[in-house]
Amino acid sequence: MKKLVNNARTYLEEVAIEMRKASWPQRRELMNNTVITLVASFVLALFIFGADRVISRILEIIYPG
């Protein structure tokens, strides 16, 4: 049990050290990237929706009823 606690402590200390080394984005860069991600997700969702509607319509023509 003591080994498990020591391993967990060592792991958390190493995580903290690595987090200090990380390069964090500035607020403006983070906001820009968030907007880009949301817009890209919306465009992709619209594309998938449109493709689904087209395929559904084609299948309705092929397999009526």
DSSP file (Angstrom, degrees, kcal/mol; ACC not computed):
  #  RESIDUE AA STRUCTURE BP1 BP2  ACC     N-H-->O    O-->H-N    N-H-->O    O-->H-N    TCO  KAPPA ALPHA  PHI   PSI    X-CA   Y-CA   Z-CA
    1    1 A M     >        0   0    0      0, 0.0     4,-2.0     0, 0.0     5,-0.2   0.000 360.0 360.0 360.0 -39.8    0.0    0.0    0.0
    2    2 A K  H  >  +     0   0    0      1,-0.2     4,-2.4     2,-0.2     5,-0.2   0.880 360.0  53.4 -64.1 -36.9    2.8    2.4    0.9
    3    3 A K  H  > S+     0   0    0      1,-0.2     4,-2.7     2,-0.2    -1,-0.2   0.895 106.8  52.4 -63.9 -39.6    4.4    1.7   -2.6
    4    4 A L  H  > S+     0   0    0      2,-0.2     4,-2.4     1,-0.2    -2,-0.2   0.915 110.3  47.4 -62.5 -43.7    1.1    2.6   -4.3
    5    5 A V  H  X S+     0   0    0     -4,-2.0     4,-2.5     2,-0.2    -2,-0.2   0.911 112.9  48.7 -64.6 -42.7    0.9    5.9   -2.3
    6    6 A N  H  X S+     0   0    0     -4,-2.4     4,-2.6     2,-0.2    -2,-0.2   0.900 111.6  49.7 -64.7 -40.1    4.6    6.7   -3.2
    7    7 A N  H  X S+     0   0    0     -4,-2.7     4,-2.5     2,-0.2    -2,-0.2   0.913 111.8  48.3 -64.2 -42.1    4.0    5.9   -6.9
    8    8 A A  H  X S+     0   0    0     -4,-2.4     4,-2.5     2,-0.2    -2,-0.2   0.913 112.3  48.9 -64.6 -42.3    0.9    8.1   -7.0
    9    9 A R  H  X S+     0   0    0     -4,-2.5     4,-2.3     2,-0.2    -2,-0.2   0.930 112.0  48.4 -63.2 -45.7    2.8   11.0   -5.3
   10   10 A T  H  X S+     0   0    0     -4,-2.6     4,-2.4     1,-0.2    -2,-0.2   0.922 111.5  50.5 -60.3 -44.6    5.7   10.7   -7.7
   11   11 A Y  H  X S+     0   0    0     -4,-2.5     4,-2.3     1,-0.2    -2,-0.2   0.934 111.1  47.6 -59.5 -48.1    3.3   10.6  -10.6
   12   12 A L  H  X S+     0   0    0     -4,-2.5     4,-2.2     1,-0.2    -1,-0.2   0.863 110.9  51.7 -64.8 -36.1    1.5   13.8   -9.4
   13   13 A E  H  X S+     0   0    0     -4,-2.3     4,-2.0     2,-0.2    -1,-0.2   0.910 110.7  48.2 -65.3 -41.6    4.8   15.6   -8.8
   14   14 A E  H  X S+     0   0    0     -4,-2.4     4,-2.4     2,-0.2    -2,-0.2   0.877 110.0  52.3 -66.7 -37.2    6.0   14.8  -12.3
   15   15 A V  H  X S+     0   0    0     -4,-2.3     4,-2.5     2,-0.2    -2,-0.2   0.930 108.7  50.4 -62.3 -45.1    2.6   15.9  -13.8
   16   16 A A  H  X S+     0   0    0     -4,-2.2     4,-1.5     1,-0.2    -2,-0.2   0.898 110.4  50.0 -60.8 -41.1    3.0   19.2  -12.0
   17   17 A I  H  X S+     0   0    0     -4,-2.0     4,-1.1     1,-0.2    -1,-0.2   0.928 112.5  46.5 -63.4 -45.4    6.5   19.7  -13.3
   18   18 A E  H  X S+     0   0    0     -4,-2.4     4,-1.1     1,-0.2     3,-0.3   0.862 107.6  57.1 -66.2 -35.9    5.4   19.0  -16.9
   19   19 A M  H  < S+     0   0    0     -4,-2.5     3,-0.2     1,-0.2    -1,-0.2   0.852 104.1  52.9 -65.3 -33.6    2.4   21.3  -16.6
   20   20 A R  H  < S+     0   0    0     -4,-1.5    -1,-0.2     1,-0.2    -2,-0.2   0.806 108.1  51.8 -69.9 -28.2    4.7   24.2  -15.7
   21   21 A K  H  < S+     0   0    0     -4,-1.1    -1,-0.2    -3,-0.3    -2,-0.2   0.711  88.7 106.8 -77.9 -21.2    6.8   23.4  -18.8
   22   22 A A  S  < S-     0   0    0     -4,-1.1     2,-0.8    -3,-0.2    -3,-0.0  -0.212  72.2-127.5 -63.9 147.7    3.7   23.5  -21.1
   23   23 A S        -     0   0    0      0, 0.0    -1,-0.1     0, 0.0    -2,-0.1  -0.868  27.2-158.1 -96.6 110.3    3.1   26.5  -23.4
   24   24 A W        -     0   0    0     -2,-0.8     2,-0.0     1,-0.1     0, 0.0  -0.704  17.7-115.0 -93.1 140.0   -0.4   27.8  -22.7
   25   25 A P        -     0   0    0      0, 0.0    -1,-0.1     0, 0.0     2,-0.1  -0.336  30.0-108.1 -71.2 152.7   -2.2   29.8  -25.3
   26   26 A Q     >  -     0   0    0      1,-0.1     4,-2.5    -2,-0.0     5,-0.2  -0.366  34.8-105.1 -71.8 161.3   -3.1   33.5  -24.7
   27   27 A R  H  > S+     0   0    0      1,-0.2     4,-2.5     2,-0.2     5,-0.2   0.893 120.3  50.8 -57.0 -43.3   -6.8   34.2  -24.2
   28   28 A R  H  > S+     0   0    0      1,-0.2     4,-2.5     2,-0.2    -1,-0.2   0.918 111.2  47.8 -63.1 -43.7   -7.2   35.7  -27.7
   29   29 A E  H  > S+     0   0    0      1,-0.2     4,-2.5     2,-0.2    -1,-0.2   0.898 111.7  50.9 -64.0 -40.7   -5.6   32.7  -29.3
   30   30 A L  H  X S+     0   0    0     -4,-2.5     4,-2.1     2,-0.2    -2,-0.2   0.910 111.0  48.1 -63.0 -43.1   -7.8   30.4  -27.3
   31   31 A M  H  X S+     0   0    0     -4,-2.5     4,-2.5     2,-0.2    -2,-0.2   0.921 111.8  49.7 -64.4 -44.1  -10.9   32.3  -28.3
   32   32 A N  H  X S+     0   0    0     -4,-2.5     4,-2.5     1,-0.2    -2,-0.2   0.928 112.1  47.5 -60.7 -45.4  -10.0   32.3  -32.0
   33   33 A N  H  X S+     0   0    0     -4,-2.5     4,-2.3     1,-0.2    -1,-0.2   0.865 110.8  52.3 -65.2 -35.6   -9.3   28.5  -31.9
   34   34 A T  H  X S+     0   0    0     -4,-2.1     4,-2.5     2,-0.2    -1,-0.2   0.925 110.3  47.6 -65.5 -44.4  -12.6   27.9  -30.1
   35   35 A V  H  X S+     0   0    0     -4,-2.5     4,-2.7     2,-0.2     5,-0.2   0.921 111.8  50.4 -62.9 -43.8  -14.5   29.9  -32.7
   36   36 A I  H  X S+     0   0    0     -4,-2.5     4,-2.6     1,-0.2     5,-0.2   0.916 111.4  48.7 -60.0 -43.6  -12.8   28.1  -35.5
   37   37 A T  H  X S+     0   0    0     -4,-2.3     4,-2.3     2,-0.2    -2,-0.2   0.913 112.5  47.3 -63.7 -43.6  -13.6   24.7  -33.9
   38   38 A L  H  X S+     0   0    0     -4,-2.5     4,-2.3     2,-0.2    -2,-0.2   0.915 114.1  46.9 -65.7 -42.8  -17.3   25.6  -33.4
   39   39 A V  H  X S+     0   0    0     -4,-2.7     4,-2.6     2,-0.2     5,-0.2   0.933 113.1  48.5 -65.1 -45.3  -17.7   26.9  -37.0
   40   40 A A  H  X S+     0   0    0     -4,-2.6     4,-2.5    -5,-0.2    -2,-0.2   0.898 111.6  50.3 -61.9 -40.3  -15.9   23.9  -38.5
   41   41 A S  H  X S+     0   0    0     -4,-2.3     4,-2.3    -5,-0.2    -1,-0.2   0.905 111.4  48.5 -63.9 -41.6  -18.1   21.6  -36.4
   42   42 A F  H  X S+     0   0    0     -4,-2.3     4,-2.4     2,-0.2    -2,-0.2   0.915 111.9  48.4 -65.2 -43.8  -21.3   23.4  -37.5
   43   43 A V  H  X S+     0   0    0     -4,-2.6     4,-2.4     2,-0.2    -2,-0.2   0.919 112.7  48.5 -63.1 -43.9  -20.2   23.2  -41.2
   44   44 A L  H  X S+     0   0    0     -4,-2.5     4,-2.6     2,-0.2    -1,-0.2   0.903 110.4  51.4 -63.0 -41.1  -19.5   19.5  -40.9
   45   45 A A  H  X S+     0   0    0     -4,-2.3     4,-2.6     2,-0.2    -2,-0.2   0.907 110.2  49.4 -62.6 -41.9  -22.8   18.9  -39.2
   46   46 A L  H  X S+     0   0    0     -4,-2.4     4,-2.8     2,-0.2    -2,-0.2   0.906 110.8  50.3 -63.4 -41.5  -24.6   20.7  -42.0
   47   47 A F  H  X S+     0   0    0     -4,-2.4     4,-2.8     2,-0.2     5,-0.2   0.937 112.2  46.1 -61.9 -47.1  -22.7   18.7  -44.6
   48   48 A I  H  X S+     0   0    0     -4,-2.6     4,-2.4     2,-0.2    -2,-0.2   0.904 112.8  51.0 -63.4 -41.0  -23.6   15.4  -42.9
   49   49 A F  H  X S+     0   0    0     -4,-2.6     4,-2.3    -5,-0.2    -2,-0.2   0.940 112.5  46.3 -59.9 -47.7  -27.2   16.5  -42.6
   50   50 A G  H  X S+     0   0    0     -4,-2.8     4,-2.4     1,-0.2    -2,-0.2   0.914 112.4  49.2 -62.5 -44.4  -27.4   17.4  -46.3
   51   51 A A  H  X S+     0   0    0     -4,-2.8     4,-2.7     1,-0.2     5,-0.2   0.898 110.7  51.4 -62.7 -40.1  -25.7   14.2  -47.4
   52   52 A D  H  X S+     0   0    0     -4,-2.4     4,-2.6    -5,-0.2    -1,-0.2   0.913 110.2  48.7 -62.7 -43.4  -28.2   12.2  -45.2
   53   53 A R  H  X S+     0   0    0     -4,-2.3     4,-2.3     2,-0.2    -2,-0.2   0.917 112.9  47.6 -63.7 -43.1  -31.2   14.0  -46.7
   54   54 A V  H  X S+     0   0    0     -4,-2.4     4,-2.4     2,-0.2    -2,-0.2   0.939 114.1  46.0 -64.1 -47.2  -29.9   13.4  -50.3
   55   55 A I  H  X S+     0   0    0     -4,-2.7     4,-2.5     1,-0.2    -2,-0.2   0.908 112.2  51.7 -63.6 -41.4  -29.2    9.7  -49.6
   56   56 A S  H  X S+     0   0    0     -4,-2.6     4,-2.1    -5,-0.2    -1,-0.2   0.917 110.4  48.8 -60.3 -43.2  -32.5    9.3  -47.9
   57   57 A R  H  X S+     0   0    0     -4,-2.3     4,-1.8     2,-0.2    -2,-0.2   0.913 110.6  50.2 -64.6 -42.4  -34.3   10.8  -50.9
   58   58 A I  H  X S+     0   0    0     -4,-2.4     4,-2.4     1,-0.2    -1,-0.2   0.918 111.1  49.2 -61.0 -43.5  -32.4    8.6  -53.3
   59   59 A L  H  X S+     0   0    0     -4,-2.5     4,-3.2     1,-0.2    -1,-0.2   0.856 107.5  54.9 -66.8 -34.0  -33.3    5.5  -51.3
   60   60 A E  H  < S+     0   0    0     -4,-2.1    -1,-0.2     2,-0.2    -2,-0.2   0.871 109.9  47.1 -64.5 -36.2  -37.0    6.6  -51.2
   61   61 A I  H  < S+     0   0    0     -4,-1.8    -2,-0.2     1,-0.2    -1,-0.2   0.913 117.1  42.8 -69.8 -42.6  -37.0    6.8  -55.0
   62   62 A I  H  < S+     0   0    0     -4,-2.4    -2,-0.2     1,-0.3    -3,-0.2   0.916 127.5  29.6 -69.8 -43.6  -35.3    3.4  -55.3
   63   63 A Y  S  < S-     0   0    0     -4,-3.2    -1,-0.3    -5,-0.2    -2,-0.1  -0.707  83.9-169.3-118.9  77.8  -37.4    1.7  -52.6
   64   64 A P              0   0    0      0, 0.0    -3,-0.1     0, 0.0    -4,-0.1  -0.272 360.0 360.0 -67.7 153.2  -40.8    3.3  -52.6
   65   65 A G              0   0    0     -5,-0.1    -5,-0.1     0, 0.0    -2,-0.0   0.440 360.0 360.0  90.4 360.0  -43.3    2.7  -49.8
